Every structure is written in structure tokens, then in C-alpha cells.
């Protein structure tokens, strides 16, 4: 059990349910920020000429969307996907063929979410 988990548990035992819920949300939010930061780093440094890297990016994105409870074609989803698109290196030839624009990238990335 982590220290934060213990603190949340103690707040609940003490009857501080609102405070426990707030702390739990904050911890989840920080984890999502770190997860998205990792995703952006992966996107910026990946060699997307190889299908393996494209599939790995999609898998990471899919997991992030589940963790962040994001649905496809919502404002939050579209905004984060646009950030990810902007982080991609634009030098990859196959990336340019597979993902010639944001819409084609979106179609690829949401395959396991719809």
C-alpha cells in the first residue's frame, strides 16, 4: 500500500469522505499528466517508418483514453489527439502515407476505441 493510498484510507476511516475523494482525484490527475507526458515523449521520438512503433503508439493512446475516460469525438479527446499529432516527427515517409493528415491519424488511433 502506498503512502497516499494509506492517507486516503485514513481520511475515509476518519469520516473525511469529501477530502478523501478530492485527494484521490488529484492523485489520479497527476498520474494522467505523467502518462500523457510519456505518450508525448514516445510520439516525438518514435521511428514511425516501422509498423511496430505505430501500433505501440496506438496501444499507448488507447490505454490513456481508457484511463482518462475519454470518448472519441469529444472536445477533450480531439484536443489531446491534436497535441499528440503536433508532437509527431513529420519526416517519416510511411507516417506521411498512413497519416497524411489529422483525420487519417484520428482514424488509425481510434480503431480500438470505437
Beta strands, then each sheet from edge to edge (+ up, - down):
end
